Amino acid sequence: MANQDLFYSVQLTTPLGEIRGKVAVQDAPMRLAEVVPTALDLTNILVQQAIKKEQALGRQISCGPGCGMCCRQMVPVSPPEAFYIMDLLDFMAPNTRAELMARFNAIEKVLQKRGMITPLMSPEYTDDPVLAVAKQYYTLNLECPFLTNESCSIYRYRPVVCREYNVTSSPEHCKNPYTLEVEKVSIPLALSAVLSRLTARLTHTKPRLIPLSLVPYWVSKVGELRWRQWPGAELFQTFMSFVGPSSHEQGVAA
């Protein structure tokens, strides 16, 4: 018998307006990484709405190609995004993957030498001690492994927080974000936090985030969780329970 698709009609009300759409989820085993594309799509919509609001107020986004200062910050990603990034790496050409893994390993060695691995692996991203670690990380001027010629080499697949990071202040402020004010565009729903809570609910653990530059290191420590599967309907319903209300109807997959 063919697998059935569950068609979810999503309608969210946010301070930026309504989001409406339909998502097809196959009622078959799914991994956490497979929820990430939906989170990225929702983030794209929210970001577009937020940018339109800024433009209506006469403010323009100053981010653009060739400006990669934010790619030297500590970028937090959720566990599903970490698995998604590893999937991207595994599907790359062997030479490209080897070069990127060498970059990841080089950053890990720097952080290991400075005793920063432990605090970065168990952060609470709003606490003052972590702010100090984030500042220390930035002063090391460690480029994101995916940064090439000051532009993102995986732009289409970049994490949620990278999509959310848009500023209207001068690019000069991004060169020293801990002393100059950086005016970020406000996004009302952080999908990285949603993905983190989803993982916590399914695995009966506390929500957590992982620095992007330490994704291979972290994934190597969690073993089978990367490959663990849940029924597609259960996984998506749990995800949506943290996002907002939705309804669904069943149909036969093609």
Secondary structure as UniProt FT lines:
FT   STRAND          4..14
FT   TURN            15..16
FT   STRAND          17..26
FT   STRAND          29..31
FT   HELIX           32..35
FT   HELIX           36..56
FT   TURN            57..58
FT   TURN            65..66
FT   HELIX           69..72
FT   STRAND          76..77
FT   HELIX           79..91
FT   HELIX           94..113
FT   TURN            114..115
FT   HELIX           117..121
FT   TURN            125..126
FT   HELIX           128..139
FT   TURN            140..141
FT   TURN            145..146
FT   STRAND          147..148
FT   TURN            149..150
FT   STRAND          151..152
FT   TURN            153..154
FT   HELIX           155..157
FT   HELIX           160..164
FT   HELIX           171..174
FT   TURN            177..179
FT   HELIX           191..203
FT   STRAND          210..211
FT   HELIX           212..214
FT   HELIX           215..222
FT   HELIX           223..226
FT   STRAND          229..231
FT   HELIX           232..243
FT   STRAND          246..252
//
